[in-house]
Amino acid sequence: MNFEFSPEQEAMQKMARDFAENEVRPVAAEYDEKNEMPVELVRKMVKQGLSSITIPEEYGGGGMDELTVCLVTEELGRGCAGIATAVGANSLACYPILIGGNEEQKKKFLTQACEGSFAAFCLTEPEAGSDVSSISTKAIKDGDHYVINGCKCFITNGGVADFYVVFALTDPQRGARTLTPFVVEKGTPGLSVGKKEDKMGIRASNTTEVIFEDVKVPEENRLGKEGSGFRTAMRTFDLSRPMIGALSIGLARAAYESAVKHAQERIQFGKPIIQQQAVSFMLADMAIKIESARLLVWKAAYLASHSEGRISAYSAMAKASASDTAMEVTTDAIQVMGGYGYIKEYPVEKYMRDAKIMQIYEGTNQIQRLVIADGISRGDV
């Protein structure tokens, strides 16, 4: 892997860094407090191409690789993990279209995503989180349409999406082997938004139930063949998990920077606490963890774009390592800052709340370890 970034990658990284610093960080606490997504700000980010980096240029995207996605996502994660999650959800929903869509579907929906439309990835259900095989949402063929019935939960962008990529069973008797993805457009009769979640962290993202009641979807909105859904979902996660890793690194970086600044300014026992070995060693460990996890994220992202082999284990390693790092670093940042870290006047308590979900969404870190173990047994690692 070459660690020298191209001029295009450096430009994208700088654009994301400047945007996060000047437009995201100043409003992060406000939208966290309000439990509200800054819709126009996120739409501006989408229109600027921050969620369409890997979409081919012919559809309006950047046509770049997964490593570039991670460079950008880290900077956005440093700005606000909730707002970065809303932007990343657009990328997540576009991956199944890139993977399984035909030319007409790509031209229609990917172009919309590049022009500022919001999208949502609808897989999780109340009884089907880690166990994707337990999905019960149905899409029953009826002439040249499918009729979808079911409920999805914890859907990022669920209340604001212009289109939804929905995974449903075309034959419930045969179960998960008939899992199939569909694109359902906003305004389709029977499609509704359910409960908006009041979350512990990433509160600046919109998370809701999405309900399907006799929703008629034309056959041309099916992505790939019937039964292609499980493979499409797993391939999507191979691509998206390094992105979550990068978001986690950005979040950890923000907490680490806050802790270092405080340690340089806080005087105890006649000197800055950064000169106290107990504190300086904590900061050193935080720096080690961030740098190590970032390298693993970059490797997984590089493999996602350049390897023809199985990359699931490496994507899982990147996600698990980086999100565990985010939880550890944000916790230690509060410890370094003491009582100041525990109050809302300072951002690190938000960072800690935001970090917890990194270990849960896109597959819990327990599931990541199962994926890694499977990769070891297959000889992929």
C-alpha positions as CSV (number, residue, x, y, z in Angstrom):
1,M,0.0,0.0,0.0
2,N,1.3,3.4,-1.0
3,F,0.9,6.0,1.8
4,E,1.3,8.9,-0.6
5,F,-2.1,10.3,-1.4
6,S,-3.0,11.6,-4.8
7,P,-3.6,15.4,-5.2
8,E,-7.3,14.5,-5.6
9,Q,-7.4,12.6,-2.3
10,E,-5.6,15.4,-0.5
11,A,-8.0,17.9,-1.9
12,M,-11.0,15.9,-0.8
13,Q,-9.5,15.4,2.6
14,K,-8.9,19.1,3.0
15,M,-12.3,20.1,1.8
16,A,-13.9,17.7,4.4
17,R,-11.6,19.0,7.1
18,D,-12.4,22.7,6.4
19,F,-16.1,22.0,6.1
20,A,-16.2,20.1,9.4
21,E,-14.2,22.8,11.2
22,N,-16.1,25.8,9.8
23,E,-19.7,24.5,9.4
24,V,-20.2,21.3,11.3
25,R,-18.3,21.7,14.6
26,P,-20.0,25.1,15.4
27,V,-23.5,23.6,15.3
28,A,-22.8,20.1,16.6
29,A,-23.7,20.7,20.2
30,E,-26.9,22.6,19.3
31,Y,-28.3,19.8,17.1
32,D,-27.2,17.1,19.7
33,E,-29.2,19.0,22.3
34,K,-32.2,19.4,20.0
35,N,-32.1,15.7,18.9
36,E,-32.5,17.0,15.4
37,M,-30.8,16.5,12.0
38,P,-29.6,19.8,10.4
39,V,-31.3,18.9,7.1
40,E,-30.1,21.7,5.0
41,L,-26.5,21.4,6.2
42,V,-26.5,17.7,5.4
43,R,-28.1,18.3,2.0
44,K,-25.3,20.8,1.3
45,M,-22.7,18.2,2.2
46,V,-24.5,15.7,-0.1
47,K,-24.5,18.2,-3.0
48,Q,-20.9,18.9,-2.5
49,G,-20.1,15.2,-3.1
50,L,-19.2,14.1,0.4
51,S,-21.5,11.1,0.2
52,S,-21.0,10.2,-3.4
53,I,-17.2,9.7,-3.6
54,T,-17.3,6.2,-5.0
55,I,-20.2,6.8,-7.4
56,P,-18.9,6.8,-11.0
57,E,-18.5,10.2,-12.6
58,E,-21.1,9.4,-15.3
59,Y,-23.8,9.5,-12.6
60,G,-22.4,12.7,-11.0
61,G,-20.2,11.1,-8.4
62,G,-16.5,11.4,-7.6
63,G,-15.4,8.1,-9.2
64,M,-12.8,7.6,-6.4
65,D,-11.9,4.7,-4.2
66,E,-12.8,3.5,-0.7
67,L,-9.7,4.9,0.9
68,T,-10.8,8.4,-0.2
69,V,-14.1,7.8,1.5
70,C,-12.3,7.0,4.7
71,L,-10.1,10.1,4.5
72,V,-13.2,12.2,4.2
73,T,-15.2,10.3,6.7
74,E,-12.6,10.7,9.4
75,E,-12.7,14.5,9.0
76,L,-16.5,14.5,9.2
77,G,-16.4,12.2,12.2
78,R,-14.1,14.7,14.0
79,G,-16.7,17.4,13.3
80,C,-19.8,15.5,14.5
81,A,-20.4,11.8,14.5
82,G,-24.2,12.3,14.2
83,I,-24.0,14.6,11.2
84,A,-21.3,12.3,9.7
85,T,-23.7,9.3,10.2
86,A,-26.4,11.1,8.3
87,V,-24.0,11.7,5.4
88,G,-22.7,8.2,5.5
89,A,-26.2,6.7,5.4
90,N,-26.5,8.1,1.9
91,S,-23.3,6.2,0.8
92,L,-24.6,3.1,2.6
93,A,-27.9,3.1,0.7
94,C,-26.1,3.6,-2.6
95,Y,-23.8,0.6,-2.3
96,P,-26.5,-2.0,-3.0
97,I,-27.4,-0.1,-6.2
98,L,-23.8,0.0,-7.2
99,I,-23.5,-3.7,-6.5
100,G,-26.7,-5.1,-7.9
101,G,-28.4,-2.4,-9.9
102,N,-28.7,-2.3,-13.7
103,E,-27.7,0.6,-15.8
104,E,-31.2,2.2,-15.8
105,Q,-31.4,1.9,-12.0
106,K,-28.0,3.4,-11.5
107,K,-28.7,6.3,-13.7
108,K,-31.9,7.1,-12.0
109,F,-31.1,6.6,-8.3
110,L,-27.4,7.3,-8.1
111,T,-27.9,10.5,-10.1
112,Q,-30.6,11.6,-7.6
113,A,-28.2,10.8,-4.7
114,C,-25.5,12.9,-6.2
115,E,-27.8,15.8,-6.8
116,G,-28.9,16.1,-3.1
117,S,-31.5,13.4,-2.5
118,F,-31.4,11.6,0.8
119,A,-31.4,7.8,0.9
120,A,-31.9,5.1,3.6
121,F,-30.7,1.5,4.0
122,C,-33.5,-0.6,5.4
123,L,-32.3,-4.0,6.7
124,T,-32.8,-4.1,10.5
125,E,-36.1,-5.2,12.0
126,P,-37.3,-5.5,15.6
127,E,-36.6,-9.2,15.6
128,A,-33.7,-9.2,13.1
129,G,-30.6,-7.3,14.0
130,S,-27.4,-9.3,14.0
131,D,-29.5,-12.3,12.8
132,V,-30.3,-11.2,9.2
133,S,-31.8,-14.6,8.5
134,S,-34.7,-13.7,10.8
135,I,-36.0,-10.9,8.5
136,S,-39.7,-11.1,8.1
137,T,-40.6,-8.2,5.8
138,K,-42.2,-9.7,2.7
139,A,-42.3,-8.7,-1.0
140,I,-44.8,-10.9,-2.8
141,K,-44.9,-10.8,-6.5
142,D,-48.2,-9.7,-8.0
143,G,-48.1,-9.3,-11.8
144,D,-45.5,-6.8,-12.7
145,H,-45.3,-5.5,-9.1
146,Y,-44.2,-6.6,-5.7
147,V,-46.3,-5.9,-2.6
148,I,-44.2,-5.2,0.5
149,N,-45.4,-5.6,4.0
150,G,-43.2,-5.2,7.2
151,C,-41.5,-2.9,9.5
152,K,-37.9,-1.7,9.7
153,C,-36.3,-0.1,12.7
154,F,-33.3,2.0,13.6
155,I,-33.2,3.4,10.1
156,T,-30.8,6.3,9.6
157,N,-32.4,9.0,7.4
158,G,-35.7,7.1,7.8
159,G,-37.7,10.2,8.3
160,V,-36.1,12.3,5.6
161,A,-35.2,9.9,2.8
162,D,-36.3,10.4,-0.8
163,F,-35.8,6.7,-1.5
164,Y,-35.3,3.6,0.5
165,V,-33.3,0.4,-0.3
166,V,-35.4,-2.3,1.4
167,F,-34.5,-5.9,2.0
168,A,-37.5,-8.3,1.9
169,L,-38.3,-12.0,1.4
170,T,-40.0,-12.9,-1.9
171,D,-40.9,-16.3,-0.6
172,P,-41.3,-16.4,3.2
173,Q,-41.6,-20.2,3.2
174,R,-38.0,-20.5,1.8
175,G,-36.7,-17.8,4.2
176,A,-33.4,-15.9,3.9
177,R,-32.4,-17.5,0.6
178,T,-35.1,-15.4,-1.0
179,L,-33.9,-12.1,0.5
180,T,-34.1,-9.5,-2.2
181,P,-33.3,-5.7,-2.3
182,F,-35.8,-3.2,-3.7
183,V,-35.8,0.6,-4.1
184,V,-38.9,2.2,-2.7
185,E,-39.5,5.8,-3.5
186,K,-40.8,8.4,-1.1
187,G,-44.6,9.0,-1.5
188,T,-45.4,5.5,-2.5
189,P,-48.8,4.6,-1.0
190,G,-48.5,2.5,2.1
191,L,-45.0,3.7,3.0
192,S,-44.9,5.6,6.3
193,V,-42.4,6.8,8.9
194,G,-42.9,5.4,12.4
195,K,-41.4,6.3,15.7
196,K,-38.5,8.7,15.8
197,E,-35.9,7.4,18.2
198,D,-34.6,9.5,21.1
199,K,-31.0,8.3,21.1
200,M,-28.2,8.4,23.7
201,G,-25.7,9.6,21.0
202,I,-25.4,10.6,17.3
203,R,-28.5,12.7,18.1
204,A,-27.9,14.9,15.0
205,S,-28.8,12.0,12.8
206,N,-32.4,11.1,12.0
207,T,-33.3,7.5,13.2
208,T,-36.8,6.1,12.8
209,E,-39.0,3.1,12.1
210,V,-40.1,2.7,8.4
211,I,-43.4,0.9,7.9
212,F,-44.6,-0.8,4.7
213,E,-48.3,-1.6,4.4
214,D,-49.2,-3.1,1.1
215,V,-46.6,-1.0,-0.7
216,K,-46.7,-1.7,-4.4
217,V,-43.2,-1.5,-6.0
218,P,-42.7,-2.0,-9.8
219,E,-40.6,-5.0,-10.8
220,E,-38.0,-2.6,-12.3
221,N,-37.2,-1.4,-8.8
222,R,-35.9,-4.8,-7.8
223,L,-32.1,-4.8,-7.5
224,G,-30.6,-7.9,-9.1
225,K,-32.3,-11.3,-9.1
226,E,-34.6,-12.6,-6.5
227,G,-32.6,-14.1,-3.7
228,S,-29.6,-11.9,-4.2
229,G,-30.2,-9.9,-1.1
230,F,-28.0,-11.7,1.4
231,R,-25.0,-11.5,-0.8
232,T,-25.7,-7.9,-1.6
233,A,-26.0,-7.0,2.0
234,M,-22.8,-8.7,3.0
235,R,-20.9,-7.1,0.2
236,T,-22.3,-3.7,1.2
237,F,-21.0,-4.2,4.7
238,D,-17.5,-5.1,3.3
239,L,-17.5,-1.7,1.8
240,S,-19.2,0.3,4.6
241,R,-17.5,-1.1,7.6
242,P,-14.1,0.6,6.9
243,M,-16.1,3.8,6.6
244,I,-17.5,3.3,10.1
245,G,-14.0,2.6,11.2
246,A,-12.9,6.0,9.8
247,L,-15.8,7.8,11.4
248,S,-14.7,6.2,14.7
249,I,-11.1,7.4,14.3
250,G,-12.3,10.9,13.6
251,L,-14.4,10.8,16.8
252,A,-11.5,9.4,18.8
253,R,-9.2,12.1,17.4
254,A,-11.6,14.9,18.5
255,A,-11.6,13.5,22.0
256,Y,-7.9,13.0,22.1
257,E,-7.3,16.6,20.9
258,S,-9.6,17.9,23.6
259,A,-7.8,15.9,26.3
260,V,-4.3,17.1,25.1
261,K,-5.4,20.7,25.1
262,H,-6.8,20.4,28.6
263,A,-3.8,18.6,29.9
264,Q,-1.5,21.3,28.6
265,E,-3.6,24.1,30.3
266,R,-4.7,22.5,33.5
267,I,-2.2,23.2,36.4
268,Q,-2.1,20.8,39.4
269,F,0.7,20.4,41.9
270,G,2.4,23.4,40.3
271,K,2.7,22.2,36.7
272,P,0.5,21.2,33.7
273,I,-1.0,17.8,34.2
274,I,0.5,16.7,30.9
275,Q,3.8,16.6,32.8
276,Q,2.3,14.2,35.3
277,Q,3.3,10.7,34.2
278,A,-0.1,9.1,35.0
279,V,-1.7,11.5,32.6
280,S,1.0,11.6,29.9
281,F,0.9,7.8,29.7
282,M,-2.8,7.8,29.1
283,L,-2.4,10.3,26.3
284,A,0.4,8.2,24.8
285,D,-1.8,5.1,24.8
286,M,-4.6,7.1,23.2
287,A,-2.3,8.2,20.4
288,I,-1.0,4.6,19.9
289,K,-4.6,3.2,19.6
290,I,-5.7,5.9,17.1
291,E,-2.7,5.5,14.9
292,S,-2.9,1.7,14.9
293,A,-6.6,1.6,14.2
294,R,-6.3,4.2,11.4
295,L,-3.7,2.0,9.6
296,L,-6.0,-1.0,9.8
297,V,-8.9,1.1,8.4
298,W,-6.7,2.3,5.5
299,K,-5.7,-1.3,4.7
300,A,-9.3,-2.5,4.7
301,A,-10.3,0.4,2.5
302,Y,-7.4,-0.2,0.1
303,L,-8.3,-3.9,-0.1
304,A,-12.0,-3.0,-0.7
305,S,-11.0,-1.2,-3.9
306,H,-8.0,-3.2,-5.1
307,S,-8.4,-6.9,-3.9
308,E,-10.4,-9.5,-5.8
309,G,-10.3,-11.8,-2.9
310,R,-12.5,-12.0,0.2
311,I,-12.1,-8.9,2.3
312,S,-14.8,-9.5,4.9
313,A,-12.4,-10.3,7.7
314,Y,-10.3,-7.2,7.2
315,S,-13.4,-4.9,7.0
316,A,-14.6,-6.4,10.2
317,M,-11.2,-5.9,11.8
318,A,-11.2,-2.3,10.8
319,K,-14.7,-1.6,12.2
320,A,-14.1,-3.5,15.4
321,S,-10.7,-2.1,16.1
322,A,-11.6,1.5,15.4
323,S,-14.9,1.5,17.2
324,D,-13.4,-0.1,20.3
325,T,-10.7,2.5,20.1
326,A,-13.3,5.3,19.9
327,M,-15.0,4.0,23.1
328,E,-11.7,3.6,24.9
329,V,-10.3,7.0,23.9
330,T,-13.4,9.0,24.6
331,T,-13.7,7.3,28.0
332,D,-10.1,8.2,28.8
333,A,-10.5,11.7,27.5
334,I,-13.2,12.3,30.1
335,Q,-10.8,10.8,32.8
336,V,-8.0,13.2,31.8
337,M,-10.4,16.2,32.0
338,G,-11.9,15.0,35.3
339,G,-15.0,16.9,36.3
340,Y,-14.8,19.2,33.3
341,G,-15.1,16.3,31.0
342,Y,-18.3,15.2,32.6
343,I,-20.2,18.4,32.0
344,K,-21.9,19.5,28.8
345,E,-20.0,22.8,28.6
346,Y,-17.2,20.6,27.1
347,P,-17.6,18.3,24.1
348,V,-16.0,15.1,25.4
349,E,-19.1,13.8,27.1
350,K,-20.9,14.0,23.7
351,Y,-18.0,12.2,22.1
352,M,-18.3,9.4,24.6
353,R,-22.1,9.1,24.0
354,D,-21.5,9.1,20.3
355,A,-18.8,6.5,20.5
356,K,-21.0,3.7,21.9
357,I,-23.1,3.2,18.8
358,M,-19.9,2.6,16.8
359,Q,-19.5,-0.7,18.5
360,I,-23.2,-1.6,17.7
361,Y,-24.3,-0.5,14.2
362,E,-23.1,-1.9,10.9
363,G,-22.9,-5.2,12.9
364,T,-22.0,-5.4,16.6
365,N,-18.4,-6.0,17.4
366,Q,-19.3,-9.5,18.6
367,I,-20.5,-10.2,15.1
368,Q,-17.3,-8.7,13.6
369,R,-15.3,-11.2,15.6
370,L,-17.4,-14.0,14.2
371,V,-16.7,-12.7,10.7
372,I,-12.9,-12.5,11.5
373,A,-12.9,-16.0,12.9
374,D,-14.7,-17.3,9.8
375,G,-12.0,-15.5,7.7
376,I,-9.3,-17.2,9.7
377,S,-10.8,-20.6,9.2
378,R,-11.1,-20.0,5.5
379,G,-7.5,-18.9,5.2
380,D,-8.4,-15.3,4.2
381,V,-6.3,-13.8,7.0
